[in-house]
């Protein structure tokens, strides 16, 4: 089993080569952005992209009618006062469903909707990568094609099934749907990662008498942790930010945060206006925290999902 | 075999030696298991196909009855405790089932067909009912008529498709085309420009995070952010509330009602989607730019190429496959996106796109029309994806 535990040497060599390259490039970086026009343009784009979010953040801290009566830039001329009370009002719902209810629902929806498809996809990806069987290519192509199917195509028939089984007020319908919609891409990506593992490792384990299940759990899973993390973040953000599946399948007690703030937009004129900005900011916090803390994995997953074939 | 037994054998192997024809004896297991999987799939298809009877009791849970605490927890959770408990139950149940399956197939000499059923069976069930059959059923539905209760009521040929291509919906098609072409174009242009500008600067990581932020948050949240940018013009003489109109005022233009004006609304929403997708484009293109071999750039520099010339004649051609992949990926995302139009479009037909028209038809139970919209989206997406896959293969080969 020693051969199995030994780290794969290839990535390390690549890493040092990359580091060297990065150093070389850093050396001639000075010549690159010497033009003040280039820096100015970059800063301009950065400002353009940040100001709308920044405006909402400011608006979320202005006391009651202010966000509806003047632009956020009036925050600094002293006409409105700073308050964090809006966050409290939004959190407790201002008479409607409290925001924390939606956030709890989002958490309850997201954890199984990430865990289940990844586990199933890992198993399927292993079968496609390392178990020879008849019809494998056709099945794999079928899975690949299913990534393409827009989820709109599957919503109505699934809804019929859920109504008949009686799942429309539960989380099961949402979990099942996210699992189904997440599987094709998950299988495809994880299969690509699994294929990159040297066959000699699997062969060595097989000679040691390990069956497919043991090879999968003891040999492949530890090596796939970064790939799993990448896809987990992808699926997490997808489920957390989803609106279409939520609107179609959730009952009155299972609506996630996206549906919660979408509902607030329809009562914009009335009390909704004060709690809309803080509610939207609160809804952003979780995906932002995930993205910022796990950025490295996320970019990897993004690249694997789009550039890799 | 002796070599294997020298190393610590698994408990199963340590048992009494099996008869040599064991493999033959268990060969009926695989067809039986796959037969069961097939039956489950047929059951699912039957559930989705048989008409929805008014007042018929659901199989597992009926909220018209007065259910006990446990079944409410499972199928209609209302309190925090019930919700968290049902989540734990779901994960535990899933783990137990998968653990049992893996334990059952983890034996020596087990036929490959049985092992495959363990690894692939759940996925085959999920995908064939949930995606394959659902897609087929939606295509069938798009040729059917539906009554107000949402029940199928005979075939109507191409009537639903005629509706998609006529009346107010022609505007939907035009808007969708605008989305498909403008969003990828601008997202890639800004993303590429920004990636080049911040490449190898001191603030690269922070600068990239700023642009990527809109990609990470939900489109609903983005819609709310931009609502405050596009707020309606203030009464004359008063200061503007919305950022867009304040800027227009500043340069002396006429403030607009961005969302409700005819072609303007679509462009306003497209800007939001560009704002979201630029981060994605920038990230992928930046990685591609960094992968361009140094010797190529060095050679071009020695030949005297600098600045824009270096970029357009050397860098851009070498990342062309990636640019195409990003263009098509963003185009498909724009076609399938419904959140932005749903949250910001004010439910105006002139702002509408296919994905949101689908949802609107779904809400009013026009299942046939919804099916037709879904099929049209599918038909537009398919050639783009095929093209995309070819480009990806090319990109692989070039590397």
Interface residues (C-beta under 8 A of the other chain):
Chain A: X1 X21 X24 X25 X26 X29 X32 X33 X35 X38 X39 X41 X42 X45 X46 X49 X50 X51 X52 X53 X55 X56 X59 X67 X68 X69 X70 X71 X72 X73 X74 X104 X105 X107 X108 X111 X112 X115 X116 X119 X120 X121 X123 X124 X126 X127 X131 X132 X133 X139 X142 X143 X146 X147 X148 X149 X150 X151 X152 X153 X154 X155 X156 X157 X158 X160 X161 X163 X164 X165 X166 X167 X169 X170 X171 X172 X175 X176 X177 X179 X180 X181 X183 X184 X187 X207 X208 X209 X211 X212 X213 X214 X216 X217 X237 X240 X241 X242 X243 X244 X247 X248 X251 X253 X254 X258 X261 X262 X265 X268 X276 X277 X280 X283 X284 X287 X288 X290 X291 X292 X295 X299 X302 X303 X306 X307 X308 X309
Chain B: X3 X4 X7 X9 X10 X13 X44 X47 X48 X50 X52 X56 X58 X59 X60 X61 X62 X63 X74 X75 X76 X77 X78 X80 X83 X84 X86 X87 X90 X91 X94 X98 X102 X105 X106 X107 X108 X110 X112 X113 X115 X116 X118 X119 X120 X122 X123 X126 X127 X129 X130 X131 X132 X133 X134 X135 X137 X138 X141 X190 X193 X194 X197 X198 X199 X200 X201 X207 X209 X210 X211 X212 X213 X214 X216 X217 X218 X219 X220 X221 X223 X224 X225 X226 X227 X228 X229 X239 X240 X241 X242 X243 X246 X275 X278 X280 X283 X284 X287 X288 X294 X307 X322 X325 X326 X329 X335 X336 X338 X339 X342 X343 X355 X358 X359 X362 X367 X370 X371 X373 X374 X375 X377 X378 X381 X382 X385 X389 X392 X393 X395 X396
